[in-house]
Amino acid sequence: MRVAMIGTGYVGLVSGACFADFGHHVTCIDKNSEKIDQLRSGGVPIYEPGLDLLIERNVREGRLDFETDLTDAVKAADVVFIAVGTPSRRGDGHADLSYVYAAAEEIARSMDGFTVVVTKSTVPVGTGDEVEAVIRKTRPDAQFAVVSNPEFLREGAAIEDFKRPDRVVVGVENDTAREVMRELYRPLFLNETPIVFTARRTSELIKYAANAFLAMKITFINEMADLCEAVGADVQQVAKGIGLDNRIGNKFLHAGPGYGGSCFPKDTLALTRTAQEHDSPVRLVETVVDINDRRKAAMADKVIKACDGDVSGKTVAVLGLTFKPNTDDMRDAPSLDIIPALQKAGARIKAYDPAGALEAEKLLSDVEMTSGAYLCAEDADVLVIITEWNEFRALDLDRVKESMKGSILVDLRNIYDPADMKGRGFNYVSVGR
Ligand SMILES: NC(=O)c1ccc[n+]([C@@H]2O[C@H](COP(=O)([O-])OP(=O)(O)OC[C@H]3O[C@@H](n4cnc5c(N)ncnc54)[C@H](O)[C@@H]3O)[C@@H](O)[C@H]2O)c1
């Protein structure tokens, strides 16, 4: 099959490369010519483990190419994916659908023969209807069907998630398009991936419901962590004790600084807006959004409290800036709230992140970026772990302690053992323990 992927970001590039690896011919298109130039010359614009090799192999075998203009690829395509961004609209928190509709209009102008147009971007309920209307208006003669196929991949494990997903959700109300989608995902039938066919609106809502549920689970354990601190319990044992119950499950029960990233914050907010508009508010999710926003600010206070209430003139070394490990994505990362709050309180910030420094430098000011964890810790009064990259789990802690000026270590991801840290002479503060 021939696939055109409009938008070559975290989702479009991974999906495009994986579909090519399934054996389809894929053209990834992006308006950002720097990205396309980089891809054409063998580079990869994002950090995602394994993606470079996957792209290289599929380009070499002639199944994957890159364009800035969609005309030829859309003309030739059986399936066109829309994988552009849907960020929060400034001011009201609704999903900004302008990129989606602009892409739909452009696609319409180039479509030739029956074309399945698939929305892979995360879009509010009813967007498929609107995409259909845009295409119909632009090209009244066009033969097409609009399908919803939300993406559930996680950055950092994106290729594995795409190739071995828990499920694929397809919202489709046209029989030919259903068969096209079945054919596209046929390689996944081999490993018996459940493919859930639904009506289009249901599929659109499934994506938001999934993200809201996961955000709620994280927020639940974060509140339990605060309660643990207040009553002298251990949140990790609470998480284990409840997580072993199959009805609850042990995933997404790690207490931390609050969820961030390119999806949960904007998607939970957009869901609350959709629900309010339809006079059916999701108060649980509204509360989750509110608690999570407050939590990020509270994490800076936690660091300040660990320093006896004053970080003014102190050097705070931060390990991990991205919203989670194994990505360079800084969108809505907790570090973006915590660091400016510490700076406002007078702290000097040094930082190290294995992949996110370039992105972080665009979003933070007056931060001294260092090239390794030990360099970062050198002469620091306080060390704060914000993101749990694997390399921070195996640090030579005696070396870290020796090179620091102070002995305070605030571990917002609970990667170390409190008793061990105390034994090594750290003033160790973690979350919910
Ligand atoms: N990042 C994730 O982990 C993830 C996971 C699941 C779903 N999603 C959803 O997928 C969508 C894309 O997310 P992302 O993180 O890949 O975004 P991104 O910002 O990384 O990439 C979007 C790309 O689309 C390009 N673009 C915008 N308009 C275009 C147009 N008309 N023609 C060609 N290119 C255009 C942009 O230049 C950009 O490179 C969003 O709706 C997001 O919510 C993201």
The ligand as a Gaussian input file, in Angstrom:
#p B3LYP/6-31G(d) Opt

LIG

0 1
 N        4.230000      12.680000      21.086000
 C        3.561000      11.642000      21.529000
 O        4.057000      10.852000      22.332000
 C        2.156000      11.388000      21.058000
 C        1.555000      10.150000      21.355000
 C        0.270000       9.902000      20.901000
 C       -0.410000      10.887000      20.197000
 N        0.177000      12.082000      19.943000
 C       -0.568000      13.083000      19.160000
 O       -0.062000      13.066000      17.830000
 C       -0.098000      14.368000      17.266000
 C        1.295000      14.767000      16.800000
 O        2.126000      14.839000      17.931000
 P        3.715000      14.966000      17.823000
 O        4.243000      14.863000      19.191000
 O        4.201000      14.049000      16.774000
 O        3.821000      16.484000      17.280000
 P        5.117000      17.237000      16.711000
 O        4.927000      18.650000      17.066000
 O        6.347000      16.520000      17.133000
 O        4.997000      17.053000      15.129000
 C        4.030000      17.651000      14.323000
 C        4.674000      17.956000      12.974000
 O        3.651000      18.339000      12.042000
 C        4.213000      19.293000      11.150000
 N        3.116000      19.965000      10.439000
 C        2.162000      20.802000      10.953000
 N        1.297000      21.173000       9.973000
 C        1.699000      20.540000       8.829000
 C        1.208000      20.507000       7.499000
 N        0.108000      21.156000       7.132000
 N        1.884000      19.768000       6.593000
 C        2.993000      19.082000       6.943000
 N        3.496000      19.074000       8.195000
 C        2.849000      19.796000       9.128000
 C        5.049000      20.164000      12.062000
 O        6.024000      20.875000      11.334000
 C        5.648000      19.118000      13.014000
 O        6.918000      18.659000      12.534000
 C       -0.685000      15.267000      18.351000
 O       -2.070000      15.385000      18.152000
 C       -0.396000      14.498000      19.620000
 O       -1.332000      14.795000      20.642000
 C        1.449000      12.341000      20.343000

